[in-house]
Amino acid sequence: MQEFLIAIHRDLTSKNPMPTPEQMKEALKPYQDWIAGIAASNKLVAPPKRWDVDGRVITAPGVVKEGPYAEKKHSIGGLFLIKAKDYDEAVAIAQECPIIKYGAVVEVRMAIVAA
């Protein structure tokens, strides 16, 4: 089994965030159930964590910008680790994220173990 990072990107900072606060409330229970299902199948390595919208981006020595994705609307709404046999399985798990239907973007990255 490989470890995969699941990163959920959402528009948290614009005047019209997507998902809206109402949609996030609607998606909360399905999201919790989705995570519980991953955990029940023994594929959850590290539980989801929420992140602030401020952040800092370092683009060069001594160059620090406030806020991740300063030029874009998407911010990281959550990060967690899962186990899967390959990208196909990890993507299949990620595609079930209920927040996608409200405009969230889910990114999947495989961990590379140093030799």
C-alpha positions as CSV (number, residue, x, y, z in Angstrom):
1,M,0.0,0.0,0.0
2,Q,1.1,3.5,-0.8
3,E,0.3,6.7,1.1
4,F,-1.6,9.5,-0.8
5,L,-2.2,13.1,0.2
6,I,-5.7,14.3,-0.3
7,A,-5.9,18.1,-0.5
8,I,-9.3,19.7,-0.8
9,H,-9.2,23.2,-2.4
10,R,-12.1,25.6,-2.0
11,D,-12.8,29.2,-2.7
12,L,-12.8,30.5,0.9
13,T,-11.8,34.2,0.4
14,S,-13.8,35.7,-2.5
15,K,-17.0,37.7,-2.2
16,N,-18.9,34.7,-3.4
17,P,-17.1,31.7,-2.0
18,M,-17.8,28.3,-3.4
19,P,-19.1,26.2,-1.7
20,T,-21.2,28.8,0.0
21,P,-21.5,28.6,3.8
22,E,-25.0,27.0,3.3
23,Q,-23.6,24.4,1.0
24,M,-20.8,23.6,3.4
25,K,-23.4,23.0,6.2
26,E,-25.3,20.7,3.8
27,A,-22.1,18.8,2.9
28,L,-20.8,18.5,6.5
29,K,-22.6,15.2,7.4
30,P,-21.9,13.5,4.0
31,Y,-18.3,14.6,4.3
32,Q,-18.0,13.2,7.9
33,D,-19.6,10.0,6.6
34,W,-17.1,9.8,3.7
35,I,-14.2,10.2,6.1
36,A,-15.7,7.6,8.5
37,G,-16.0,5.2,5.6
38,I,-12.3,5.7,4.7
39,A,-11.4,5.1,8.3
40,A,-13.7,2.0,8.6
41,S,-11.9,0.5,5.5
42,N,-8.6,1.0,7.3
43,K,-7.3,3.4,4.6
44,L,-7.1,6.6,6.7
45,V,-3.5,7.3,7.7
46,A,-3.9,10.8,9.1
47,P,-7.3,12.4,9.8
48,P,-8.4,15.6,8.1
49,K,-7.3,18.9,9.4
50,R,-8.6,22.3,8.6
51,W,-6.3,25.1,7.7
52,D,-6.5,28.9,8.1
53,V,-6.9,31.0,5.0
54,D,-4.0,33.3,5.7
55,G,-0.8,31.3,5.2
56,R,2.4,32.6,3.6
57,V,4.0,31.8,0.3
58,I,7.8,32.1,-0.1
59,T,8.7,32.5,-3.8
60,A,12.4,33.4,-3.5
61,P,14.9,34.1,-0.7
62,G,13.5,36.9,1.4
63,V,10.3,37.2,-0.7
64,V,7.2,36.3,1.4
65,K,3.6,36.9,0.2
66,E,0.7,36.8,2.5
67,G,-2.0,34.2,1.8
68,P,-1.6,31.0,-0.2
69,Y,-2.9,31.1,-3.7
70,A,-2.7,34.9,-3.6
71,E,-3.5,35.1,-7.4
72,K,-6.3,32.5,-7.3
73,K,-9.5,32.0,-5.5
74,H,-8.8,28.5,-4.2
75,S,-7.4,27.9,-0.7
76,I,-6.6,24.6,1.0
77,G,-9.7,23.7,2.9
78,G,-8.4,20.3,4.2
79,L,-5.5,17.9,4.1
80,F,-5.3,14.2,5.1
81,L,-3.5,11.0,4.2
82,I,-4.9,7.8,3.0
83,K,-3.6,4.3,2.0
84,A,-4.3,2.9,-1.4
85,K,-2.8,0.3,-3.7
86,D,-2.3,2.8,-6.5
87,Y,-3.3,6.1,-8.0
88,D,-6.5,4.5,-9.5
89,E,-7.7,3.5,-6.0
90,A,-6.7,6.8,-4.4
91,V,-8.5,8.7,-7.1
92,A,-11.6,6.5,-6.7
93,I,-11.7,7.3,-3.0
94,A,-11.1,11.1,-3.7
95,Q,-13.9,11.2,-6.3
96,E,-16.4,10.4,-3.6
97,C,-15.7,13.6,-1.7
98,P,-19.2,15.2,-1.4
99,I,-17.9,18.8,-1.5
100,I,-16.8,18.4,-5.2
101,K,-20.4,18.9,-6.3
102,Y,-20.3,22.4,-4.7
103,G,-17.2,23.5,-6.6
104,A,-14.3,22.2,-4.4
105,V,-11.3,20.7,-6.2
106,V,-9.7,17.5,-4.7
107,E,-6.0,16.9,-5.4
108,V,-4.4,13.5,-5.0
109,R,-0.6,13.1,-4.6
110,M,1.4,10.0,-3.9
111,A,4.0,10.1,-1.2
112,I,7.5,9.3,-2.4
113,V,9.5,7.4,0.1
114,A,13.2,8.4,0.1
115,A,15.6,5.6,-0.6
